[in-house]
Amino acid sequence: MQTRLVGVKSALLFFIAMSQHRSLKGASTITAKRNVLKRFERVELLRKRGQFKDGDKVTGLRKTKPDA
């Protein structure tokens, strides 16, 4: 019983002290501008630019760069 408890304590300490790689942190901490837009974002952007009308297909959309 004593050895198992020591193993659990050391595993717990390792878990607490372990750091997380910056690429795995939550999306809320990402502050960089994304280069790739999701489909609904591309449709919204094309609508604002007047390049997408209701009834157009949402597949095969033209390339769009996000607004700066």
DRENNUFI-13655 format. One line per field, with one value per atom (N, C-alpha, C): residue in three letters; atom name; x, y, z. Coordinates in pm, 1 decimal. Example, Ala and Ser with C-alpha at 12.3 -4.5 7.8 and 13.67 -1.06 7.14 Angstrom:
BEGIN
type: c(ala,ala,ala,ser,ser,ser) $
atom: c(N,CA,C,N,CA,C) $
east: c(1319.0,1230.0,1320.0,1285.0,1367.0,1290.0) $
north: c(-569.0,-450.0,-330.0,-225.0,-106.0,3.0) $
up: c(780.0,780.0,780.0,708.0,714.0,787.0) $
//
This chain:
BEGIN
type: c(met,met,met,gln,gln,gln,thr,thr,thr,arg,arg,arg,leu,leu,leu,val,val,val,gly,gly,gly,val,val,val,lys,lys,lys,ser,ser,ser,ala,ala,ala,leu,leu,leu,leu,leu,leu,phe,phe,phe,phe,phe,phe,ile,ile,ile,ala,ala,ala,met,met,met,ser,ser,ser,gln,gln,gln,his,his,his,arg,arg,arg,ser,ser,ser,leu,leu,leu,lys,lys,lys,gly,gly,gly,ala,ala,ala,ser,ser,ser,thr,thr,thr,ile,ile,ile,thr,thr,thr,ala,ala,ala,lys,lys,lys,arg,arg,arg,asn,asn,asn,val,val,val,leu,leu,leu,lys,lys,lys,arg,arg,arg,phe,phe,phe,glu,glu,glu,arg,arg,arg,val,val,val,glu,glu,glu,leu,leu,leu,leu,leu,leu,arg,arg,arg,lys,lys,lys,arg,arg,arg,gly,gly,gly,gln,gln,gln,phe,phe,phe,lys,lys,lys,asp,asp,asp,gly,gly,gly,asp,asp,asp,lys,lys,lys,val,val,val,thr,thr,thr,gly,gly,gly,leu,leu,leu,arg,arg,arg,lys,lys,lys,thr,thr,thr,lys,lys,lys,pro,pro,pro,asp,asp,asp,ala,ala,ala) $
atom: c(N,CA,C,N,CA,C,N,CA,C,N,CA,C,N,CA,C,N,CA,C,N,CA,C,N,CA,C,N,CA,C,N,CA,C,N,CA,C,N,CA,C,N,CA,C,N,CA,C,N,CA,C,N,CA,C,N,CA,C,N,CA,C,N,CA,C,N,CA,C,N,CA,C,N,CA,C,N,CA,C,N,CA,C,N,CA,C,N,CA,C,N,CA,C,N,CA,C,N,CA,C,N,CA,C,N,CA,C,N,CA,C,N,CA,C,N,CA,C,N,CA,C,N,CA,C,N,CA,C,N,CA,C,N,CA,C,N,CA,C,N,CA,C,N,CA,C,N,CA,C,N,CA,C,N,CA,C,N,CA,C,N,CA,C,N,CA,C,N,CA,C,N,CA,C,N,CA,C,N,CA,C,N,CA,C,N,CA,C,N,CA,C,N,CA,C,N,CA,C,N,CA,C,N,CA,C,N,CA,C,N,CA,C,N,CA,C,N,CA,C,N,CA,C,N,CA,C,N,CA,C,N,CA,C,N,CA,C) $
east: c(82.4,0.0,86.7,192.1,279.6,347.1,396.2,466.5,372.4,249.4,153.1,120.4,109.1,79.5,193.5,315.7,432.2,431.8,396.1,388.6,284.0,171.8,64.1,108.5,175.9,223.0,323.7,416.8,516.3,452.6,353.3,283.5,206.9,147.7,73.8,167.4,281.8,379.8,430.7,453.1,498.3,392.0,266.3,156.8,144.2,159.5,146.9,263.8,385.0,503.7,523.6,450.5,470.3,417.0,491.8,446.7,375.3,306.3,231.5,294.1,307.9,364.4,274.2,333.2,254.5,154.7,179.6,86.1,-37.9,-34.5,-147.4,-234.2,-202.2,-281.7,-415.8,-508.0,-644.3,-653.2,-762.2,-782.8,-798.3,-836.2,-854.7,-721.8,-610.7,-481.6,-417.7,-477.7,-421.7,-456.5,-353.6,-378.2,-339.3,-275.1,-231.7,-351.9,-343.1,-448.5,-443.3,-558.2,-562.7,-558.8,-488.9,-481.3,-591.8,-644.4,-743.6,-878.8,-980.0,-1115.0,-1199.8,-1295.8,-1392.1,-1490.3,-1564.4,-1653.3,-1755.3,-1817.7,-1919.4,-1857.2,-1731.7,-1664.4,-1634.3,-1597.3,-1570.8,-1697.3,-1810.0,-1937.3,-1976.2,-1962.2,-1992.9,-1907.8,-1778.5,-1686.4,-1720.4,-1750.4,-1786.3,-1918.4,-2012.4,-2139.5,-2115.3,-2028.0,-1997.6,-1934.2,-1852.2,-1785.0,-1875.5,-1992.5,-2084.5,-2047.4,-1967.1,-1923.3,-1996.7,-2093.2,-2171.0,-2316.1,-2404.2,-2547.2,-2621.5,-2739.8,-2821.5,-2849.6,-2835.2,-2856.6,-2727.0,-2616.1,-2486.6,-2442.7,-2360.9,-2310.1,-2203.8,-2203.2,-2104.9,-1980.8,-1982.0,-1862.6,-1790.5,-1660.8,-1582.4,-1575.9,-1574.7,-1566.6,-1430.4,-1427.4,-1300.4,-1215.0,-1086.5,-994.5,-1023.6,-1019.9,-1044.6,-940.0,-888.0,-796.2,-876.8,-848.8,-921.5,-892.7,-990.8,-970.7,-862.9,-784.5,-675.1,-723.6) $
north: c(-119.1,0.0,125.3,122.4,238.1,268.9,169.4,194.1,248.1,200.8,249.9,397.4,434.3,572.2,665.0,619.5,699.7,718.8,615.6,626.0,726.6,726.7,821.1,963.4,982.8,1116.9,1168.9,1082.6,1128.7,1155.5,1074.6,1098.9,1230.5,1259.4,1384.0,1504.0,1494.0,1603.0,1624.7,1516.8,1527.8,1596.7,1562.5,1621.0,1770.6,1809.7,1950.5,2031.2,1975.6,2049.2,2049.9,1967.6,1958.3,2083.2,2132.8,2251.6,2207.9,2301.1,2272.1,2348.7,2281.8,2345.6,2460.3,2566.6,2686.3,2660.8,2563.7,2535.9,2463.3,2408.0,2332.6,2413.5,2537.5,2619.8,2651.8,2698.3,2724.7,2830.3,2826.9,2920.6,3064.3,3080.8,3215.8,3289.1,3215.6,3280.3,3313.4,3266.6,3293.9,3437.5,3517.2,3656.5,3686.1,3592.1,3614.2,3609.4,3684.4,3685.6,3556.2,3492.6,3367.3,3397.1,3312.5,3328.5,3253.1,3150.5,3065.0,3090.4,3114.8,3139.8,3014.8,3000.0,2891.0,2927.6,2828.4,2851.6,2960.8,2957.4,3059.4,3198.2,3206.7,3336.1,3385.1,3293.3,3331.8,3378.8,3310.5,3351.0,3490.1,3515.2,3648.8,3756.0,3728.8,3825.4,3850.5,3744.4,3760.6,3835.1,3812.6,3887.1,4035.5,4068.7,4210.2,4274.7,4197.5,4249.7,4246.5,4184.0,4176.2,4068.9,3970.8,3865.3,3734.0,3731.9,3612.1,3652.8,3582.5,3612.7,3492.1,3514.0,3402.5,3308.3,3180.1,3080.3,3031.2,3102.0,3055.0,2933.0,2849.3,2730.3,2769.6,2697.5,2726.1,2638.8,2547.2,2467.9,2531.8,2521.8,2580.0,2731.5,2785.5,2931.2,2982.3,3106.1,3165.7,3191.5,3205.4,3234.2,3373.0,3385.4,3514.5,3536.7,3656.7,3694.4,3769.9,3744.6,3815.9,3965.7,4044.5,4188.5,4220.8,4319.2,4357.2,4435.1) $
up: c(0.0,0.0,0.0,78.7,89.8,-43.7,-118.1,-243.9,-349.8,-349.6,-448.2,-423.4,-299.5,-264.1,-303.8,-288.1,-328.0,-478.6,-555.1,-701.1,-746.0,-677.0,-710.1,-679.9,-568.3,-533.2,-635.3,-676.7,-774.0,-909.7,-947.8,-1074.1,-1067.7,-953.8,-935.8,-942.5,-879.5,-884.3,-1026.0,-1100.0,-1238.3,-1322.5,-1300.5,-1377.1,-1349.0,-1224.6,-1187.7,-1243.4,-1240.9,-1281.3,-1433.0,-1506.9,-1650.4,-1720.4,-1815.5,-1888.7,-2016.5,-2078.0,-2199.2,-2315.6,-2428.9,-2547.7,-2591.7,-2641.1,-2674.9,-2786.9,-2874.4,-2983.1,-2934.4,-2813.7,-2760.7,-2666.5,-2643.6,-2552.7,-2616.4,-2537.3,-2581.7,-2690.3,-2763.1,-2872.9,-2823.0,-2698.2,-2645.0,-2631.2,-2624.5,-2609.2,-2743.9,-2852.6,-2985.3,-3024.1,-3050.6,-3085.8,-3230.0,-3298.1,-3435.4,-3529.8,-3638.1,-3738.6,-3818.1,-3835.6,-3911.0,-4060.1,-4136.3,-4281.4,-4353.7,-4291.0,-4355.4,-4290.9,-4373.2,-4324.3,-4338.1,-4251.1,-4262.7,-4372.6,-4423.0,-4536.5,-4507.8,-4389.5,-4360.1,-4352.4,-4307.2,-4303.7,-4444.8,-4533.3,-4672.1,-4740.8,-4714.3,-4775.0,-4725.8,-4595.0,-4541.5,-4607.1,-4621.2,-4679.9,-4827.1,-4899.7,-5041.2,-5056.1,-4963.8,-4967.8,-4946.8,-4849.1,-4824.2,-4946.7,-5018.5,-5137.3,-5260.6,-5248.8,-5361.7,-5462.5,-5421.1,-5512.2,-5488.1,-5397.7,-5368.6,-5353.5,-5423.1,-5418.5,-5363.6,-5308.1,-5260.7,-5377.3,-5351.3,-5454.9,-5517.8,-5497.6,-5548.1,-5469.3,-5532.5,-5465.4,-5363.3,-5251.1,-5147.4,-5162.8,-5257.1,-5284.9,-5402.3,-5403.5,-5511.0,-5503.8,-5382.9,-5366.6,-5411.2,-5454.3,-5493.9,-5370.4,-5392.7,-5282.6,-5229.3,-5098.1,-5033.9,-4926.1,-4922.4,-4815.9,-4710.5,-4583.8,-4479.2,-4484.9,-4442.5,-4436.8,-4335.3,-4364.3,-4273.4,-4154.9) $
//
